[in-house]
Amino acid sequence: MASYGYIIAALFLPVFPLSMAFNMLYARTRSVALRVLLLLAWPQAGVAVLSVSSGDIPVWVILFAIWTALLYGVRALALREVSIWTGFLATSAWAVLWIPAYGGAESVQLQLYALGFSAPLVLLALLVTELERRFGAAYTGLYGGLAHALPRLSGVLVFVVLAITATPLFPGFATMLDVIVTALPAMPVVAAVLAGTWLLWSWAGVRLLHGLIIGPAGEAAPQDLSPSATWAYVAALGALFAAGIYAMGGLA
């Protein structure tokens, strides 16, 4: 019975091939409200299932989880559609949560880890809507020079991607550092794979930003983010930054 619980959890803390369910659902969802709900609720459902599952987590789940994190990190490198990129980074990050769960982390800690990964992805989902409203689609390489044409939106986008890729001092950084340092003594290979996955996130983030904000601006520049919307994003990023600093303090 415990195995069935972990299989269900592997759907919501995505483990390949069950990870395809979330990515198919997210890619087909056009409502930004539903996308936000998926990004916030999907991993929390997995943590909830784990909390009521009995017995030790099977080793095969951990092996598939680290493979999933690495696989979707690699696949994100070649993506041009920003919404699909969001789903793949979410899948890669949520799969990492199996490692602290295997190490005996409490449900509350896993919930906070999941929220730290999901919150900046929510901001990117909202920015995708902004891009689609202005250009009709959110693809890298479809338009460039956003740094010149839309400086406020570009600035917010850069910091959101930094938060998603677990850059210091955002919450994801504290989570990845804690997970890798904890896994290193007992599971050095797992720790090395997670470190490589983390590097892939940063690489994918750089490629995404390069395809959106670098280059000459188009002839007809659309309207930039309003000052009020910009400050709302800044406030959200500030809250994430403060949460990351607080989380780092807990690791000391």
MIDOSE-1310 file (N, C-alpha, C; in nm, 2 decimals, decimal comma, always signed):
residues 252
masy	+0,08/-0,12/+0,00/+0,00/+0,00/+0,00/+0,09/+0,13/+0,00; +0,20/+0,12/+0,07/+0,29/+0,23/+0,08/+0,34/+0,27/-0,06; +0,37/+0,16/-0,14/+0,42/+0,19/-0,28/+0,32/+0,26/-0,36; +0,19/+0,24/-0,35/+0,09/+0,31/-0,42/+0,09/+0,46/-0,38
gyii	+0,11/+0,48/-0,25/+0,12/+0,62/-0,21/+0,23/+0,70/-0,27; +0,35/+0,63/-0,28/+0,46/+0,69/-0,34/+0,45/+0,71/-0,49; +0,37/+0,62/-0,56/+0,35/+0,64/-0,70/+0,26/+0,76/-0,72; +0,16/+0,78/-0,63/+0,07/+0,90/-0,64/+0,15/+1,02/-0,62
aalf	+0,24/+1,02/-0,52/+0,32/+1,13/-0,49/+0,42/+1,16/-0,61; +0,46/+1,06/-0,68/+0,55/+1,08/-0,79/+0,48/+1,15/-0,91; +0,35/+1,15/-0,91/+0,27/+1,23/-1,01/+0,28/+1,38/-0,98; +0,27/+1,41/-0,85/+0,27/+1,55/-0,81/+0,41/+1,61/-0,78
lpvf	+0,50/+1,53/-0,73/+0,64/+1,57/-0,72/+0,70/+1,50/-0,84; +0,69/+1,55/-0,96/+0,70/+1,48/-1,08/+0,83/+1,39/-1,10; +0,80/+1,26/-1,13/+0,91/+1,17/-1,16/+0,88/+1,11/-1,29; +0,97/+1,11/-1,38/+0,95/+1,06/-1,52/+0,92/+0,91/-1,51
plsm	+0,82/+0,86/-1,59/+0,74/+0,93/-1,69/+0,62/+1,00/-1,64; +0,58/+0,99/-1,52/+0,46/+1,05/-1,47/+0,47/+1,20/-1,48; +0,59/+1,26/-1,49/+0,61/+1,40/-1,50/+0,54/+1,45/-1,63; +0,52/+1,37/-1,73/+0,46/+1,41/-1,85/+0,31/+1,46/-1,83
afnm	+0,25/+1,41/-1,73/+0,11/+1,45/-1,70/+0,10/+1,60/-1,67; +0,19/+1,65/-1,58/+0,19/+1,79/-1,54/+0,22/+1,88/-1,66; +0,33/+1,84/-1,74/+0,37/+1,92/-1,85/+0,27/+1,93/-1,96; +0,20/+1,82/-1,98/+0,09/+1,82/-2,08/-0,02/+1,91/-2,04
lyar	-0,06/+1,90/-1,91/-0,17/+1,98/-1,86/-0,13/+2,13/-1,86; -0,01/+2,16/-1,81/+0,03/+2,30/-1,81/+0,04/+2,36/-1,95; +0,09/+2,29/-2,04/+0,11/+2,34/-2,18/-0,03/+2,37/-2,24; -0,13/+2,29/-2,20/-0,26/+2,31/-2,26/-0,35/+2,41/-2,19
trsv	-0,30/+2,45/-2,07/-0,38/+2,55/-1,99/-0,35/+2,69/-2,04; -0,45/+2,76/-2,08/-0,44/+2,90/-2,14/-0,47/+3,00/-2,03; -0,54/+2,97/-1,93/-0,58/+3,06/-1,83/-0,46/+3,09/-1,73; -0,42/+3,21/-1,71/-0,31/+3,24/-1,63/-0,35/+3,21/-1,48
alrv	-0,47/+3,22/-1,44/-0,51/+3,19/-1,31/-0,50/+3,04/-1,28; -0,53/+2,95/-1,38/-0,51/+2,81/-1,36/-0,37/+2,77/-1,36; -0,29/+2,84/-1,44/-0,14/+2,81/-1,44/-0,08/+2,85/-1,31; -0,12/+2,96/-1,25/-0,07/+3,00/-1,12/-0,12/+2,89/-1,01
llll	-0,24/+2,85/-1,02/-0,29/+2,75/-0,93/-0,21/+2,62/-0,94; -0,18/+2,58/-1,07/-0,11/+2,45/-1,09/+0,03/+2,46/-1,03; +0,10/+2,58/-1,05/+0,23/+2,59/-1,00/+0,24/+2,59/-0,85; +0,14/+2,65/-0,79/+0,14/+2,65/-0,64/+0,09/+2,52/-0,58
awpq	-0,02/+2,47/-0,63/-0,09/+2,35/-0,57/-0,03/+2,22/-0,60; +0,02/+2,20/-0,72/+0,07/+2,07/-0,77/+0,17/+2,01/-0,68; +0,28/+2,08/-0,64/+0,38/+2,01/-0,56/+0,33/+2,00/-0,41; +0,25/+2,09/-0,37/+0,19/+2,08/-0,23/+0,11/+1,95/-0,22
agva	+0,04/+1,92/-0,33/-0,04/+1,79/-0,32/+0,05/+1,67/-0,31; +0,17/+1,68/-0,37/+0,27/+1,57/-0,36/+0,32/+1,56/-0,22; +0,35/+1,67/-0,16/+0,40/+1,67/-0,02/+0,29/+1,62/+0,07; +0,17/+1,66/+0,05/+0,06/+1,61/+0,13/+0,05/+1,45/+0,12
vlsv	+0,06/+1,40/+0,00/+0,05/+1,25/-0,01/+0,17/+1,19/+0,06; +0,29/+1,25/+0,05/+0,41/+1,19/+0,12/+0,38/+1,19/+0,27; +0,32/+1,29/+0,32/+0,30/+1,30/+0,47/+0,21/+1,19/+0,52; +0,13/+1,13/+0,44/+0,04/+1,02/+0,49/+0,08/+0,89/+0,44
ssgd	+0,19/+0,88/+0,36/+0,25/+0,75/+0,32/+0,34/+0,69/+0,42; +0,32/+0,56/+0,44/+0,40/+0,49/+0,54/+0,51/+0,42/+0,47; +0,61/+0,38/+0,55/+0,73/+0,31/+0,50/+0,83/+0,40/+0,44; +0,95/+0,34/+0,42/+1,06/+0,41/+0,36/+1,04/+0,44/+0,21
ipvw	+1,08/+0,55/+0,16/+1,08/+0,58/+0,02/+1,17/+0,48/-0,05; +1,11/+0,41/-0,15/+1,20/+0,32/-0,23/+1,31/+0,39/-0,30; +1,43/+0,32/-0,31/+1,54/+0,38/-0,37/+1,52/+0,41/-0,52; +1,43/+0,32/-0,58/+1,41/+0,35/-0,72/+1,34/+0,48/-0,75
vilf	+1,26/+0,53/-0,65/+1,20/+0,66/-0,67/+1,31/+0,77/-0,67; +1,40/+0,76/-0,58/+1,51/+0,86/-0,57/+1,59/+0,86/-0,70; +1,62/+0,74/-0,75/+1,70/+0,73/-0,87/+1,62/+0,80/-0,99; +1,49/+0,77/-1,00/+1,41/+0,83/-1,11/+1,40/+0,98/-1,08
aiwt	+1,39/+1,02/-0,96/+1,38/+1,16/-0,93/+1,50/+1,24/-0,97; +1,62/+1,20/-0,94/+1,74/+1,27/-0,98/+1,75/+1,27/-1,13; +1,71/+1,16/-1,19/+1,71/+1,15/-1,34/+1,62/+1,25/-1,40; +1,50/+1,26/-1,34/+1,40/+1,36/-1,39/+1,45/+1,50/-1,38
ally	+1,51/+1,53/-1,26/+1,56/+1,67/-1,24/+1,66/+1,70/-1,35; +1,75/+1,61/-1,37/+1,86/+1,63/-1,47/+1,80/+1,63/-1,61; +1,71/+1,54/-1,65/+1,65/+1,54/-1,78/+1,58/+1,67/-1,82; +1,50/+1,72/-1,73/+1,42/+1,84/-1,76/+1,51/+1,96/-1,76
gvra	+1,62/+1,96/-1,68/+1,72/+2,07/-1,69/+1,78/+2,07/-1,82; +1,82/+1,95/-1,88/+1,88/+1,95/-2,01/+1,78/+1,99/-2,12; +1,66/+1,94/-2,11/+1,56/+1,98/-2,21/+1,52/+2,12/-2,21; +1,53/+2,19/-2,10/+1,50/+2,33/-2,09/+1,60/+2,42/-2,17
lalr	+1,72/+2,36/-2,20/+1,82/+2,44/-2,27/+1,78/+2,46/-2,41; +1,70/+2,38/-2,47/+1,66/+2,39/-2,61/+1,52/+2,45/-2,63; +1,45/+2,49/-2,53/+1,32/+2,53/-2,54/+1,31/+2,68/-2,59; +1,21/+2,71/-2,67/+1,19/+2,85/-2,71/+1,06/+2,91/-2,65
evsi	+0,96/+2,82/-2,63/+0,84/+2,87/-2,57/+0,85/+2,89/-2,42; +0,83/+3,01/-2,37/+0,86/+3,04/-2,23/+0,77/+2,97/-2,14; +0,64/+2,95/-2,18/+0,55/+2,88/-2,09/+0,59/+2,73/-2,07; +0,64/+2,67/-2,17/+0,68/+2,53/-2,16/+0,81/+2,53/-2,08
wtgf	+0,90/+2,62/-2,10/+1,02/+2,64/-2,02/+0,99/+2,64/-1,87; +0,88/+2,72/-1,84/+0,84/+2,73/-1,70/+0,80/+2,60/-1,65; +0,72/+2,52/-1,72/+0,68/+2,39/-1,68/+0,79/+2,29/-1,66; +0,89/+2,30/-1,75/+1,01/+2,21/-1,74/+1,09/+2,24/-1,62
lats	+1,12/+2,37/-1,59/+1,19/+2,41/-1,47/+1,12/+2,37/-1,35; +0,99/+2,38/-1,35/+0,91/+2,34/-1,23/+0,92/+2,19/-1,21; +0,92/+2,11/-1,31/+0,93/+1,97/-1,30/+1,07/+1,93/-1,25; +1,17/+2,00/-1,30/+1,31/+1,97/-1,25/+1,33/+2,00/-1,11
awav	+1,27/+2,12/-1,07/+1,29/+2,17/-0,93/+1,21/+2,08/-0,83; +1,09/+2,05/-0,87/+1,00/+1,97/-0,77/+1,06/+1,83/-0,75; +1,12/+1,77/-0,86/+1,18/+1,64/-0,84/+1,29/+1,64/-0,74; +1,36/+1,75/-0,72/+1,46/+1,76/-0,62/+1,41/+1,73/-0,48
lwip	+1,28/+1,76/-0,46/+1,22/+1,75/-0,32/+1,22/+1,61/-0,27; +1,23/+1,51/-0,36/+1,24/+1,37/-0,31/+1,36/+1,35/-0,23; +1,47/+1,42/-0,25/+1,60/+1,40/-0,18/+1,58/+1,44/-0,03; +1,54/+1,56/+0,00/+1,51/+1,58/+0,15/+1,41/+1,50/+0,21
aygg	+1,30/+1,46/+0,13/+1,20/+1,37/+0,18/+1,26/+1,23/+0,22; +1,35/+1,18/+0,13/+1,42/+1,06/+0,16/+1,51/+1,07/+0,29; +1,56/+1,19/+0,31/+1,64/+1,21/+0,43/+1,57/+1,24/+0,55; +1,44/+1,24/+0,55/+1,35/+1,25/+0,67/+1,31/+1,39/+0,70
aesv	+1,31/+1,48/+0,60/+1,26/+1,62/+0,62/+1,11/+1,62/+0,66; +1,08/+1,71/+0,75/+0,94/+1,73/+0,79/+0,85/+1,78/+0,68; +0,72/+1,76/+0,68/+0,63/+1,80/+0,58/+0,63/+1,96/+0,57; +0,64/+2,03/+0,68/+0,64/+2,17/+0,68/+0,76/+2,22/+0,60
qlql	+0,87/+2,16/+0,62/+1,00/+2,20/+0,55/+0,98/+2,18/+0,40; +0,93/+2,06/+0,37/+0,91/+2,03/+0,22/+0,81/+2,13/+0,16; +0,71/+2,17/+0,24/+0,61/+2,26/+0,18/+0,68/+2,40/+0,16; +0,76/+2,44/+0,25/+0,84/+2,57/+0,23/+0,93/+2,56/+0,11
yalg	+1,00/+2,44/+0,10/+1,09/+2,42/-0,02/+1,01/+2,43/-0,15; +0,90/+2,36/-0,15/+0,81/+2,37/-0,27/+0,76/+2,51/-0,30; +0,72/+2,58/-0,20/+0,68/+2,72/-0,22/+0,79/+2,81/-0,27; +0,91/+2,79/-0,22/+1,03/+2,86/-0,26/+1,06/+2,84/-0,41
fsap	+1,04/+2,72/-0,46/+1,06/+2,69/-0,60/+0,94/+2,75/-0,68; +0,82/+2,74/-0,63/+0,70/+2,77/-0,71/+0,68/+2,92/-0,73; +0,71/+3,00/-0,62/+0,67/+3,14/-0,62/+0,73/+3,22/-0,74; +0,87/+3,20/-0,77/+0,92/+3,28/-0,88/+0,87/+3,22/-1,01
lvll	+0,83/+3,10/-1,02/+0,77/+3,04/-1,14/+0,63/+3,11/-1,17; +0,56/+3,14/-1,06/+0,43/+3,21/-1,07/+0,46/+3,34/-1,13; +0,56/+3,41/-1,09/+0,59/+3,55/-1,15/+0,62/+3,54/-1,29; +0,69/+3,43/-1,33/+0,72/+3,41/-1,47/+0,60/+3,38/-1,55
allv	+0,51/+3,30/-1,50/+0,38/+3,28/-1,57/+0,30/+3,41/-1,59; +0,31/+3,50/-1,49/+0,24/+3,63/-1,51/+0,31/+3,71/-1,62; +0,44/+3,71/-1,62/+0,52/+3,78/-1,73/+0,50/+3,72/-1,87; +0,48/+3,59/-1,87/+0,44/+3,53/-2,00/+0,31/+3,59/-2,06
tele	+0,22/+3,61/-1,97/+0,09/+3,68/-2,01/+0,12/+3,82/-2,06; +0,21/+3,89/-2,00/+0,25/+4,02/-2,04/+0,31/+4,02/-2,18; +0,39/+3,92/-2,20/+0,46/+3,91/-2,34/+0,35/+3,87/-2,44; +0,27/+3,78/-2,41/+0,17/+3,73/-2,51/+0,07/+3,85/-2,54
rrfg	+0,04/+3,93/-2,44/-0,05/+4,04/-2,47/+0,01/+4,14/-2,56; +0,15/+4,16/-2,56/+0,21/+4,26/-2,64/+0,26/+4,20/-2,77; +0,29/+4,08/-2,78/+0,35/+4,02/-2,90/+0,27/+3,91/-2,96; +0,17/+3,86/-2,89/+0,09/+3,75/-2,94/+0,14/+3,61/-2,90
aayt	+0,27/+3,61/-2,86/+0,33/+3,48/-2,82/+0,45/+3,51/-2,73; +0,50/+3,41/-2,66/+0,61/+3,43/-2,57/+0,72/+3,32/-2,61; +0,80/+3,36/-2,71/+0,90/+3,27/-2,77/+1,04/+3,34/-2,76; +1,14/+3,27/-2,73/+1,27/+3,33/-2,74/+1,31/+3,34/-2,89
glyg	+1,38/+3,44/-2,93/+1,42/+3,46/-3,07/+1,31/+3,51/-3,16; +1,18/+3,52/-3,12/+1,08/+3,57/-3,20/+1,09/+3,72/-3,21; +1,13/+3,78/-3,10/+1,15/+3,93/-3,09/+1,27/+3,94/-3,00; +1,34/+4,05/-3,01/+1,46/+4,07/-2,93/+1,47/+4,22/-2,88
glah	+1,58/+4,25/-2,81/+1,60/+4,38/-2,77/+1,50/+4,44/-2,67; +1,44/+4,35/-2,59/+1,35/+4,39/-2,49/+1,41/+4,48/-2,39; +1,54/+4,47/-2,37/+1,61/+4,55/-2,27/+1,60/+4,70/-2,31; +1,60/+4,73/-2,45/+1,58/+4,86/-2,50/+1,44/+4,90/-2,51
alpr	+1,36/+4,81/-2,56/+1,22/+4,84/-2,59/+1,13/+4,85/-2,47; +1,15/+4,75/-2,38/+1,07/+4,74/-2,25/+1,16/+4,72/-2,13; +1,23/+4,83/-2,09/+1,33/+4,82/-1,99/+1,27/+4,77/-1,85; +1,15/+4,82/-1,82/+1,09/+4,78/-1,69/+1,06/+4,63/-1,69
lsgv	+0,99/+4,58/-1,80/+0,96/+4,44/-1,81/+1,08/+4,36/-1,81; +1,19/+4,40/-1,88/+1,31/+4,33/-1,90/+1,38/+4,31/-1,76; +1,38/+4,42/-1,69/+1,45/+4,42/-1,56/+1,38/+4,32/-1,46; +1,25/+4,32/-1,46/+1,17/+4,23/-1,38/+1,20/+4,09/-1,42
lvfv	+1,20/+4,07/-1,56/+1,22/+3,93/-1,61/+1,36/+3,88/-1,57; +1,46/+3,96/-1,57/+1,59/+3,91/-1,54/+1,59/+3,86/-1,39; +1,54/+3,94/-1,30/+1,54/+3,90/-1,16/+1,45/+3,78/-1,13; +1,34/+3,77/-1,21/+1,25/+3,65/-1,19/+1,33/+3,53/-1,23
vlai	+1,40/+3,53/-1,34/+1,47/+3,42/-1,39/+1,59/+3,38/-1,29; +1,65/+3,48/-1,24/+1,75/+3,46/-1,13/+1,69/+3,39/-1,01; +1,57/+3,43/-0,97/+1,51/+3,36/-0,86/+1,47/+3,21/-0,90; +1,43/+3,19/-1,02/+1,39/+3,05/-1,06/+1,51/+2,96/-1,06
tatp	+1,62/+3,02/-1,11/+1,74/+2,93/-1,12/+1,83/+2,92/-0,99; +1,76/+2,96/-0,88/+1,82/+2,94/-0,75/+1,95/+3,02/-0,73; +1,95/+3,15/-0,77/+2,06/+3,23/-0,75/+2,06/+3,29/-0,61; +2,18/+3,31/-0,55/+2,19/+3,37/-0,42/+2,12/+3,51/-0,43
lfpg	+2,05/+3,55/-0,34/+2,01/+3,49/-0,21/+1,86/+3,46/-0,21; +1,81/+3,40/-0,32/+1,67/+3,36/-0,33/+1,64/+3,23/-0,26; +1,51/+3,20/-0,23/+1,49/+3,08/-0,15/+1,54/+2,95/-0,22; +1,53/+2,94/-0,35/+1,58/+2,82/-0,41/+1,73/+2,79/-0,39
fatm	+1,81/+2,90/-0,37/+1,95/+2,88/-0,34/+1,97/+2,81/-0,21; +1,89/+2,86/-0,10/+1,90/+2,80/+0,03/+1,86/+2,65/+0,02; +1,76/+2,62/-0,05/+1,71/+2,48/-0,07/+1,81/+2,40/-0,13; +1,86/+2,44/-0,25/+1,96/+2,35/-0,32/+2,09/+2,34/-0,24
ldvi	+2,13/+2,44/-0,17/+2,25/+2,43/-0,09/+2,23/+2,33/+0,03; +2,12/+2,34/+0,09/+2,09/+2,25/+0,20/+2,08/+2,11/+0,16; +2,01/+2,08/+0,04/+1,99/+1,95/-0,01/+2,12/+1,89/-0,05; +2,20/+1,96/-0,12/+2,33/+1,91/-0,17/+2,43/+1,88/-0,05
vtal	+2,44/+1,98/+0,04/+2,53/+1,96/+0,15/+2,48/+1,84/+0,24; +2,35/+1,82/+0,26/+2,30/+1,71/+0,34/+2,32/+1,58/+0,27; +2,31/+1,58/+0,13/+2,32/+1,45/+0,06/+2,47/+1,41/+0,04; +2,56/+1,51/+0,04/+2,70/+1,48/+0,01/+2,76/+1,37/+0,08
pamp	+2,76/+1,36/+0,22/+2,83/+1,25/+0,29/+2,78/+1,11/+0,26; +2,64/+1,10/+0,25/+2,59/+0,96/+0,23/+2,56/+0,93/+0,08; +2,54/+1,03/+0,00/+2,51/+1,01/-0,14/+2,58/+1,10/-0,23; +2,71/+1,09/-0,24/+2,79/+1,19/-0,31/+2,76/+1,19/-0,46
vvaa	+2,72/+1,08/-0,52/+2,68/+1,08/-0,66/+2,55/+1,16/-0,68; +2,46/+1,14/-0,59/+2,33/+1,22/-0,60/+2,36/+1,37/-0,58; +2,45/+1,40/-0,49/+2,49/+1,54/-0,47/+2,55/+1,60/-0,60; +2,64/+1,52/-0,66/+2,70/+1,57/-0,78/+2,60/+1,59/-0,90
vlag	+2,50/+1,50/-0,91/+2,40/+1,52/-1,01/+2,32/+1,64/-0,98; +2,28/+1,66/-0,86/+2,20/+1,78/-0,82/+2,28/+1,91/-0,85; +2,41/+1,91/-0,82/+2,49/+2,03/-0,85/+2,50/+2,05/-1,00; +2,51/+1,94/-1,08/+2,50/+1,96/-1,23/+2,37/+2,01/-1,28
twll	+2,26/+1,96/-1,22/+2,13/+2,01/-1,25/+2,11/+2,16/-1,22; +2,16/+2,20/-1,11/+2,16/+2,34/-1,07/+2,23/+2,42/-1,17; +2,35/+2,38/-1,22/+2,42/+2,45/-1,32/+2,34/+2,45/-1,45; +2,27/+2,35/-1,49/+2,19/+2,35/-1,61/+2,08/+2,45/-1,60
wswa	+2,02/+2,47/-1,48/+1,91/+2,57/-1,46/+1,97/+2,71/-1,50; +2,09/+2,74/-1,45/+2,15/+2,87/-1,47/+2,18/+2,88/-1,62; +2,23/+2,78/-1,68/+2,26/+2,78/-1,83/+2,13/+2,81/-1,91; +2,02/+2,73/-1,87/+1,89/+2,75/-1,94/+1,84/+2,89/-1,92
gvrl	+1,86/+2,94/-1,80/+1,81/+3,08/-1,77/+1,88/+3,18/-1,86; +2,01/+3,17/-1,87/+2,09/+3,26/-1,95/+2,05/+3,25/-2,10; +2,03/+3,13/-2,15/+1,98/+3,12/-2,29/+1,84/+3,18/-2,31; +1,76/+3,16/-2,21/+1,62/+3,22/-2,22/+1,63/+3,37/-2,23
lhgl	+1,71/+3,43/-2,13/+1,72/+3,58/-2,13/+1,79/+3,63/-2,26; +1,89/+3,56/-2,31/+1,96/+3,60/-2,43/+1,86/+3,61/-2,54; +1,77/+3,51/-2,55/+1,68/+3,51/-2,66/+1,57/+3,61/-2,65; +1,55/+3,68/-2,54/+1,45/+3,77/-2,52/+1,49/+3,92/-2,51
iigp	+1,60/+3,94/-2,44/+1,63/+4,08/-2,41/+1,75/+4,14/-2,48; +1,83/+4,05/-2,55/+1,95/+4,09/-2,62/+1,92/+4,12/-2,76; +1,99/+4,21/-2,82/+1,97/+4,24/-2,96/+1,91/+4,37/-2,99; +1,89/+4,41/-3,12/+1,83/+4,53/-3,15/+1,68/+4,53/-3,12
agea	+1,62/+4,64/-3,08/+1,48/+4,65/-3,06/+1,40/+4,66/-3,19; +1,28/+4,61/-3,18/+1,19/+4,62/-3,30/+1,16/+4,77/-3,33; +1,10/+4,79/-3,45/+1,07/+4,93/-3,49/+0,96/+4,99/-3,41; +0,85/+4,91/-3,38/+0,74/+4,96/-3,31/+0,74/+4,89/-3,17
apqd	+0,79/+4,96/-3,07/+0,80/+4,91/-2,93/+0,66/+4,92/-2,87; +0,61/+4,81/-2,81/+0,49/+4,81/-2,74/+0,50/+4,88/-2,60; +0,39/+4,90/-2,54/+0,40/+4,97/-2,41/+0,46/+4,89/-2,30; +0,55/+4,95/-2,22/+0,62/+4,88/-2,12/+0,53/+4,85/-2,00
lsps	+0,58/+4,78/-1,90/+0,50/+4,76/-1,78/+0,47/+4,89/-1,71; +0,35/+4,91/-1,66/+0,32/+5,03/-1,59/+0,40/+5,04/-1,46; +0,42/+5,16/-1,41/+0,49/+5,18/-1,29/+0,43/+5,10/-1,17; +0,30/+5,10/-1,16/+0,23/+5,03/-1,05/+0,26/+4,88/-1,06
atwa	+0,25/+4,82/-1,19/+0,28/+4,68/-1,21/+0,42/+4,65/-1,18; +0,51/+4,73/-1,22/+0,65/+4,71/-1,19/+0,68/+4,71/-1,04; +0,62/+4,80/-0,97/+0,64/+4,80/-0,82/+0,58/+4,68/-0,76; +0,47/+4,63/-0,81/+0,41/+4,51/-0,76/+0,51/+4,39/-0,77
yvaa	+0,57/+4,38/-0,89/+0,67/+4,27/-0,91/+0,79/+4,29/-0,82; +0,84/+4,42/-0,81/+0,95/+4,45/-0,72/+0,92/+4,41/-0,58; +0,80/+4,43/-0,53/+0,76/+4,39/-0,40/+0,76/+4,24/-0,38; +0,71/+4,17/-0,48/+0,71/+4,02/-0,48/+0,86/+3,97/-0,48
lgal	+0,94/+4,03/-0,56/+1,08/+3,98/-0,56/+1,15/+4,02/-0,43; +1,12/+4,13/-0,37/+1,17/+4,17/-0,25/+1,14/+4,07/-0,14; +1,01/+4,03/-0,14/+0,96/+3,93/-0,04/+1,04/+3,80/-0,06; +1,06/+3,76/-0,18/+1,14/+3,64/-0,21/+1,28/+3,65/-0,16
faag	+1,34/+3,77/-0,19/+1,48/+3,79/-0,14/+1,49/+3,79/+0,01; +1,39/+3,85/+0,08/+1,39/+3,84/+0,22/+1,38/+3,70/+0,27; +1,29/+3,62/+0,21/+1,27/+3,48/+0,25/+1,40/+3,40/+0,23; +1,47/+3,43/+0,12/+1,59/+3,36/+0,09/+1,70/+3,39/+0,20
iyam	+1,71/+3,52/+0,24/+1,80/+3,56/+0,34/+1,77/+3,49/+0,48; +1,64/+3,49/+0,51/+1,59/+3,42/+0,63/+1,62/+3,27/+0,62; +1,60/+3,21/+0,51/+1,63/+3,07/+0,49/+1,78/+3,04/+0,51; +1,86/+3,13/+0,45/+2,01/+3,11/+0,47/+2,05/+3,12/+0,61
ggla	+1,98/+3,21/+0,69/+2,01/+3,22/+0,83/+1,98/+3,09/+0,91; +1,88/+3,02/+0,86/+1,85/+2,89/+0,92/+1,95/+2,79/+0,90; +2,03/+2,80/+0,79/+2,13/+2,70/+0,76/+2,26/+2,72/+0,84; +2,27/+2,84/+0,89/+2,40/+2,88/+0,96/+2,41/+2,80/+1,09
